[in-house]
């Protein structure tokens, strides 16, 4: 089966990307991270080379956006 991944959000730094990845994967949403290789090699945390694209399956995009909105608003229910 071929899964089409689409951009959910671009974040600054791999640490933020890993937090979002863990959050989404805990809710059974597939995640791929994509970063410019120079940013990853040098461990950059700011600037254009530090940007990490968070990609999710197209079929789970709406659910992922809703979870991310809850996360950013501070209303995320961690007991789910």
C-alpha positions in Angstrom: 0.0 0.0 0.0 1.3 3.4 -1.0 0.9 6.1 1.7 1.0 9.8 0.6 2.6 12.0 3.2 1.8 15.7 3.3 3.3 18.6 5.3 1.7 19.3 8.6 4.0 21.9 9.8 7.6 23.2 9.7 9.3 23.7 13.1 12.6 25.2 14.2 14.9 22.5 15.5 14.9 18.8 15.8 13.9 18.9 19.5 10.6 20.5 18.8 10.1 18.1 15.8 10.7 15.1 18.0 8.2 16.3 20.7 5.5 16.7 18.0 6.5 13.3 16.5 6.1 11.6 19.9 2.8 13.3 20.5 1.3 12.3 17.2 2.7 8.8 17.3 1.2 8.3 20.7 -2.2 9.0 19.0 -1.5 6.4 16.3 -0.6 8.9 13.6 2.3 8.1 11.3 5.0 10.7 11.2 8.0 11.4 9.0 10.5 14.1 9.7 12.5 15.8 6.9 15.4 18.2 7.5 18.2 19.7 5.4 21.1 17.4 6.0 23.5 20.2 6.9 21.2 21.3 9.7 21.1 17.7 11.1 24.9 17.1 10.7 25.8 20.3 12.5 23.0 20.2 15.0 21.6 23.6 14.2 18.7 24.8 16.3 17.9 28.1 14.6 17.8 29.5 11.1 16.6 28.1 7.8 18.9 25.0 8.0 17.4 24.1 11.4 13.8 23.8 10.0 12.3 20.4 10.2 9.2 19.4 8.2 6.7 17.3 10.0 4.9 15.1 7.5 1.8 12.9 8.2 -0.3 10.6 6.0 -2.8 12.7 3.9 -5.6 10.5 5.4 -4.6 11.6 9.0 -3.9 15.3 8.3 -7.1 16.7 9.8 -6.7 14.6 13.0 -3.1 15.6 13.3 -3.9 19.3 12.9 -6.6 19.0 15.6 -4.1 17.4 18.0 -1.4 20.1 17.2 -4.0 22.9 17.8 -4.7 21.4 21.2 -1.0 21.1 22.0 -0.3 24.7 21.0 -3.3 26.1 22.9 -2.4 24.3 26.1 -5.7 22.4 26.2 -4.3 19.0 25.3 -5.9 16.2 27.3 -3.0 13.9 28.3 -5.2 11.2 29.8 -6.6 10.2 26.4 
